[in-house]
Amino acid sequence: MQWVWRWLRQFCTTGLLLGTLFFAFSLTPSLIPRPSVIQGVISGVSFTAGYTLGVMARWLWNYLELPVPSVRLDRLARIGAAVVCMLFAIGFLWQASEWQNTVRALMETEPAGGVQPLTVAAIAMLVFVVLVLLARLFLWTFQILSRRLERYVPRRVSHVVGVFAALALFWSVVDGVIFTLGLRAADNSYQQLDVLMQDDVARPDDPVSTGGPESLITWEELGGRGRRFVTSGPTGDEIGDFLGERAPDPIRVYVGLNAADTPEEHADLALQELLRVDAFERSVLLLATPTGRGWVDNAAQNPVEYILRGDVATVTAQYSYLPSPLSLMVEGEYGQETARALFNRVYGYWSDLPEDDRPDLYLHGLSLGALNSDRSFDVYDIIDDPFHGALWSGPPFRSETWRTVTAGRDAGSPAWLPRFRDGSVVRFMNQDGGLDDFDTDWGQFRIAILQYASDPVTFFDPMSFYSEPDWMREPRGPDVSDDLRWFPVVTMLQLLADMAAGRAPTGYGHEYAEAHYIEAWVALTEPDNWSDEDSERLKALFDERE
């Protein structure tokens, strides 16, 4: 056992104690239920963060030459603190399963087997060891570089230069080798999946359909997401059977990433396809911005086609093969450029049409699609002739309009369901509604934002590293646990994990439900001859199909 003791003595006691506290805090609930593996990773990173802060605090104490206790008093204090921290961690591990199940109960799901304490502890220890080894590799690199530099420059100068040289070396390895090669491999893999022909999707025979025999965009150029999008919607016959009247087939225009080379060329092709299928003859034109891989959520798309009786045309353009998180990191500008180019082409043609002889124009986007949809236009460019409105669901925390409106919300309204001024332009809703809870009329230009209080993509806040987010204060959202507490550093790590690996049932987190889209589209578009009973029947239809 002496080798274990010698190994443990290499670590900073203050760091171990603070790391243990961070480990315990990481076991508390956040927005999304977590399985044991994810919990172990979060706990390991949290332990490492606490350990690092403890080491820095101890270094600063010694650097300032502050008084230190006697050896005997220091040993007793360490033993006492270690016992308290260990009891603290064990108690939190014991409670972790119940905390996770309280979150599941809010989301109306069955309790899980719970967090496995030994599994969590083992994974956390493994993560800590790996991160410590990387840190020591960095320290070893710094020491070698600085010692060699000491031959030519003063010692302190060599230390400063050595730190920056080690950082540059590590960054070049991570960014130039691991990150670049990993992204290249991911991009190639997703590109191959995108062009792969699905056996369960047949090319349409209708000449009006995008990808059909007369389409300007070939079936191959649509890509996997595009082929599913143009073939998966309700037909006019299905809509007519539901309504008890004749209905046209909804129009869906999709421009795959392979169909053109630049955002401008994608936009030009989309406009030409819209003109070919007489999309501007419909009563509503919907400009949908997809997520990273070109996905448009049918949970949002299908309801609006029923509600508008099939008299709607939707256009969208793919801008990436990568999933949204990767696309946001490496192709964020390209997504914005594509969305803006498409909006400019469609809006430019639409605004030149006579006001009495053009469709109502709406925008829609989910997640990264909401962010790029928000960035696709400048309000000063449309103020003389505004389009009719937008529905954005699950907007990421970086969305400019969402951030501005949430920060400027009326006093007393919660951050998870803000009320902005008199509600004449921007309104929010969640699973309990909210778009119709105003005394004033909604104006001609409308922005509706659908968000759940448990959505980490929307409510992640980098400032939660050192301050409590507004949405955590009372009253809390209906799907946020009362046991959730803010802890510096740890809460931000929990929210990062929720955003990257969290999975919630439909109607919670970042999984938006068709039933809530029905309410949003009805309130936003105010369709003629549509009743609350129709909405309930449509919800029942989707529930039955699911």
N, C-alpha and C positions, 0 to 999 in steps of 0.2 A: 504493500500500500504506500510505501514511501515515495515511489515514483509518481503516484497520483498526487501526493501532497506537494512534491517538488514542482509538478506541472501546474497545480493550482496556484502555487506561490508566484508564478510568472504573471498572473493577472492582477489588475488593480482591484483592491477590495471595494473601494468606493464605486467603481464602475460596475462590479458584480452586484452590489446592493441596489444601485439605481436601475440596473438592467432587470433585476428580479421584479422590481416594482412595475416597470414598463411591461414586462411579460404578463404580470397579473392584470394590468389595465387592459391589455390587448384581448383578454378573454371576455370582456364585457360586450354586449350586443351593439351592432351598428345598424345600418339600414337593411341589409340583406342577410338571410340565414346563411351560415357558413358550414361546410363540411369539415371534418377533422384535418384533412390534408391542407386545405387553404388556411385554416386556423393555425396550424403548425408553422406555416411559412410566415404569416403575419406576426405570430408570437416571436419567432426567431429574429425577424428584422427588428421588431420592437425591442427585444432584449439587447440586440447589437447597438441600436440607437441609444438606449439608456446607458449601456456600458461605455460608449464613446463619450457621451456627455459627462459621465462620472470621471473618466480619465482626464478629460479637458479641465474639469473643475479641480481635480487634484493637482494637475500641473500648474494651473493658475494660482492655487493656494501656495504651492511651494515657490513659484516664481516671485510672488509678492512678499515672500519671507514672513508669512504670518505665523503666529505661534502654533506649535503642535503639542498635543497632549503627551504625557509620559508613556513609555512603552507599555506598562501594565494597564493604565487607563485606556490607552488606545486599543489594546487587545480585548479588554472587557467590553468596550463600546462596539467593537466589530462583531464579537460573538453575539451580543444582545441584538444588534441590528440584523445580523444574519438570521437569527432565530425568528425574529418578528417578520422579516421579509419572506422566509420560507413558509411560515404559517399563513401569511397573506396569500402567497402564490397557491398553496394547497387549497385554501378556502375558495379562491377564485376558480381553480380548476374544478372543484366539486360543484360549483354553482353554474359553470359554463353551459352545461346541457340545458338546464332550465331556462337560462337567458335566451339561448338560441330557439328554444321551443316557444317562448313568448312572442318572438318575431314571427314564427310560423303560424301561431294562432291568429295574429293580426291579419295575416295573409290567407287565412282560411285553408290552411294545409295541415295534413296530419303531422303529429309530432314525429321527429326522427329518432333514431337510436341514441342520438346525443353525441357530444364531443367526447372522444376517447382520450382520457388524460395521458396515458402512457404514449399513445401515438403522437399527440400534440407535443409532449415534452421531448420525445425523440427527434421529431422533425425540427423543432425549434433549436435543439442543441446542434443538429447537423448544419442548419443554416448559419448559426452563430460561428461554428468552427470554420466553415468555408469562408465567411466574410472576414474573420480574424486572420486566416491564412493569407487572404488577398491583401489585407491591410499590412501584414508583416512583409509580404513580398514588395509592397510599395515602399515600406520603410527601408528594407534592404537595398532596393534600387537607389533610393535617396542617399543612403549612407555611402554607397560606392561612388556615386557621382560627386557628392560633396567632398569626399576625401581626395579624389583626384583633382578637383578644382582648387583645393587648399594649397597645392604646390604653386599656384600662380596668383591667387587673390586672397585677401583676408578671410579668416575663418567664417565670420558671420555673412559675408558676401557669398561665400561658397555655399552656405546653408540655404540662403534665399534662392540662389540660382539653381541649386540642387533640387529644391522643392518644385520649382517651375519646370525644370527639365524632366523630373520624374512624372509630373502631371502630364506634360506634353507626350511623353513616351507611352504612358498608360492610355491616354485619350486616343493616340494614333492607333494603338492596337485595338481598342474597343470600337472606335468609329470606323477606322479604315479597314479592319479585318473582320472582326466578329459581326459588327452591326451591318456593314455594307454587304458582306457575303451572305449574311442571314437574310437581309431584305431582298437581295438578288435571287436567292433560292426561293423565298416565299413568293416573290413576284412571278417567277417562272412557273412555280407550282400552281398558283391561282390563275395564271394566264392559260395554262393547259386545261385546267378545270373549266374555265370560261368557254373555251372553244369546243369542249367535248360535247358531242351530240347526245342528248338524253333520249333514252328509249321510250319514255312515257310522255313525250311531248311531240306532237305531230305538226308539220307545217300546215298553216291554214290555206284553204282553197279560195277563200273569199278575196277578190281583187282589192277590196277596200282595206284589208288587214295589212298592217306593216309586217314585212317578211313574206307576204303572199306573192303570187305570180307577177303582179304589176307594181310591186313596191319598189321604191327607190333604194331601199335598204334590204339587202339579201338576207335570207334566213341564216346564213353562216355569220354575217356581220352583226347580227343581234347579240350574239353571245348567249351563254347559259341563262343569265338573269333576264335578259331581254326576251328570250324565247318563252320563258315561263310567264313573264308579265303580259305579253300580248295575247296569250292563249288561255290564261287562267281566270279571266274575269267573267261575270255573268253575261249571258246572251240576252238579246232583246226578248226572245221567247220566255226565258226564265223570269225576267223582270215583268213581262206582261202577265204571266201566270200569277205572280204575286200580287200585282195591282188589279188584275181583272180587266185589263185594257191592252191595246196594242202598244208596243214600245220598240224603238229602234235599238240596234246593237250599239253599245258604247264604243267610242273610238279610242284606241290606245296606240300612240306613236312612241317608238323607242329607238334611240340611236345608240348602237353599241360602240364601244371604244375602238374597235377595228374598222368602223365604217368610214372614218376620216382621220386626218393627221393632227389638226389643231382644233382648239375650242371654237374658233370662228367657223371652221369648215363643218364641225358638228352642228353648230347652230344653223348655218345655212341649209344643211341637209334636212334638219328637223323642220324648218319652215317650209321647204319645198314639199316635204311629205305631208305636212298639215294642209297645204293648199291642194295637194293631189286628192286627198280624201274628204275635202270640203269641211274641214274641222271648224272653220270660222262661221259655218252655217248653223252650228249647234247653239243652244241657248247659253251654255257655260263652257268655258275653256279653262282647263286646270293645268297649271305648270308645276309639275312635281319634281323636286330635286331628290335624287336617290341617296342612299348611304354609300359607304366607300366602295363596295363591290358592285354597285349598280342596282341594289335591291330596293324595290318599292313595296312597302308593306300592303298586302291585300286587305289586311284588317282595316286599313284606312281607305283604300281605293274602292273596294266592293260596296261599302255602305253608300258612298256618295253617288255611285252609278244607279243604285236602286232608288235613292231619295230623289234624284233628278230625272227619274223615269227613262234612263238611258240616253237622255238628250244632253250628253256631255262628251267632250273630247279631252284626253289627257296626253301630255307630251313630256318626255323626260330624256335625258342624255347621260350616259355612263361616263365617268371620268377616271376610274381606277379599277384595277383588279384586286386590290388589297382590302382587307377588312377595315372598318372605320378607324380603329385606334392607330393602325399602321399608316393608313392613308392620311390621317390628320397630321402625323409626325413628319412624313416624307413627301407628301403630295398635297398639302393643305392649300397652297396657292393655286395649284392646277384645278382643284375642285371649285374654288371660288371663281377662277377665270371661266371655267366651263359654264357654271351657273349664271354668271353675269352675261356671257356672250349669248346664251340661249334666251335669257330674259330680254336683252336688248333687241334681238331679232324679232321675237314674238311680240313684245310690247310695241316696238317700232311699227310693225305692220298693223297691229290691232289699233293703235292710237290714230292711224291715218284713215281708218274706216269711219263712216258716219255713226254718230252715237246711237242712233235709232236702229242701226243695222249691223250690230256687232255683238258678240257674246259677252256675258259677264266674265271677267278675268279674275281668277283666284290663284294663289300660290299655296303649295303645301310642301312640307318636309318633316321627316322624322330624324331625331338625333343629329348626326353630322349633316344630313339633308336639311334639317332646320337651320343649322348654322350657315351653310352655304346659301340657302334660300334667303336668309336675312341679309347676307352680304351681296346678293345678286343685283340689288338696285340701290340707288341713292334717292332719298325722299325728295331732294331738290330737283331731280330730273323728272319726277312724276307729279309734282304738286299741282301743275296746271291741268293735268288730265289723269287723275289717279285711277289705278285699277281698283277692283272691288274689295279685295281683302286677302287674308292669308290665315292658314291654320298650321301652326307649328306645334309638334308634339315632342316632348322630351328634349327641349333645346339644351345643348351642352352649356356648361357654366361659362364658356367663353363667348357666348352669343351676345353681341353688343346691345341689341334692343332689349333682350331679357334682362341683362345686368342693369341697364339704365332705368327701366321701368320698375324693376324690383327694388332698386335703391331709392327711387323716388315715390314709392307707394304711400298711400294715405296712412296717417298715424293710426295705430290700432289694428291694422290689417296684417296678418301673419306673412312671413316671407314665403311660405309654401303655398299661399293662395292670396296674392296681393290684390288690392283694389287700387286702381290708378286713376286719380282725378275723378271725373264723373262717369267713367266707363264708356264714353262716347266713341273712343277709338280702340283702346286695348282692353281686353278682358281675359281673365284666367278661369280655368275650370280644372277640377280633378274628378275622381270617381263618384263624387257626390254632386256633380254639376257646378254651377256658378256663373254661367254666361248670361242667364236671365235674371240674376239677382240684383237688378239695378232699376231705379225709378226713372232714369232718363233714357231716351231712345238711343239706340246704337246708330252711329253715323253711317254715311254712305261708304266710307273707307274703314274697314274693320280688320283688326288683328285679334285672333283667338289663339290662346296658348293653353294646350292641354298638358298637364304635368301632375305627377304623383309625388307626394311628399317623401316617399321612400325611394325615389329615383336618384342613384348616386351620380349618374352622368350629368344631371341638372344641378344637384346640390353639393357636389364636390367643391371645396373651397381651399385653395392653397394657404389662405390665411389661417385655416384651422390648425396649422402648425403651432401657432402661439396665441390664438384667440378663439373664443366660442362663436360659431356661426349663428346668425340670427334665427335660422329655421329650427335650431335646437331649443330655443326659448319657448316658454309657455305662452299661448296654448300650442300644442304640437299637432302635426297632421294625424289623421285617423289611422294611418298605417305605419306610424313611427312609435317604437317602444318607449314606455315611460322609464325603462331601466337604462336607456342610452344616456351616457354621461360624457362630457367633454374632458379629455386629458391632453395636455400639450404633447405634440409630436405624434402620440399614439393614435389619436382620432384621425389625423390626416392619413396615416398609414392604413387604418381600417377602411376609410373611404376610398383610398386608391385601390385596395383589394376588392371592395364592393364593385367599383367601376370596371376593373379589369377582368375579374373572374366571378363576380356575383351573378346568380341566376334566380329570378323570382317568378312566381306563377303569374299567369296572364291577369292583368288588371292591377299589378303592383310593380314596384321597381321600374325597370326600363322596358317592361312588356305591356304595350298598350292594347286595350281590348276594343273589339268591334263595337260593343254596346256603348262605350264612351265616345267613340268616333261618330256614332249615329247622333247622339245628342249634340256634339260639336258641329257637325255639318248642317243639321236642321236649324240650329240657332244662327249659324253664320250665313247660310244662303236663303233662309226663310222660303222654302219651296211652296208653291201654290197647292192647295188641296191636300195638304199633308197634316195628319192629326197625331196626337199622342198615341192613339190606338195603333196607327200605322207603325210608329216607332217600336211599340211593344211587339207587334207581330214580326217586324224585321229582326228584332233581337231574338225572338223565339226561333225564327228560321235559321239564323246563324248558329244558335245553340244546338239545334237539332242536327245540323250538318257537322258540327264539331264532334 
